[in-house]
Amino acid sequence: IKTEKFKTSILSFSFYIPHSEKAADFALLSEIITNVSSEFPTIRELKHKLDELYGAYLTTKANKVGDMLRSEFTLNFIDDNFTLNNEIISTDAAKLLISLLFKPSVTNGSFNTQDIERDRRVMKDTILSEINDKRKFAFGKAISIMCENEPFGLPRYGTVEQMENVTNNGLITAWQYLLENAFVRVNFIGQNYPKDTFDYISECFSNIPRDVEKKL
């Protein structure tokens, strides 16, 4: 989406998958992916890289869309037209987000145990915070009753119990499923059309066997 209304650009990946009891796996995976990667194995190193990109802002969220679950990863960064000395950062910013998705912090087929336990605590607190919010809790309870035995009735982050039971193998399976089987929408909002970025994204996906019909 080309627009001159904003001084920042946004690149986002939205992965649409069938909503299921595995929601906790994808929620925890999303948290880990946006905190560390193979190139930036600690939160501090990733934050430092974001600071170098003029304070780029990285977020992730999950939403229910009918019977589907949408896992979204977004990077918001300053437009190239407003950098100092005409510095081009859009390419680096895009490659950063892409590397987080395609090259997470996986060693010998496993995520780092410390990363898992750290972000598991964060996600459990997130789930409990929604329970403690009366309005959100009432709304979620109403949906679960109205849509009992339907995917839409399931919580978007799973339950605390499901989060506690997420395994390393489950996270690897969830990551592979996102790249290989999810319906993917890539959005860019900014003043310039990032042809090189889209070409690079296409190249990354060309190396992955894709089958959107496969169920988890």
Salt bridges, closest charged atoms under 4 A:
GLU52 OE2 - HIS48 NE2 3.20
GLU72 OE2 - LYS61 NZ 3.79
GLU72 OE1 - ARG70 NE 3.97
ASP115 OD1 - ARG118 NH1 2.98
GLU117 OE2 - ARG120 NH2 3.02
ASP119 OD2 - ARG118 NH2 2.98
GLU130 OE2 - ARG156 NH2 2.74
GLU164 OE2 - LYS124 NZ 3.27
ASP199 OD2 - LYS195 NZ 2.76
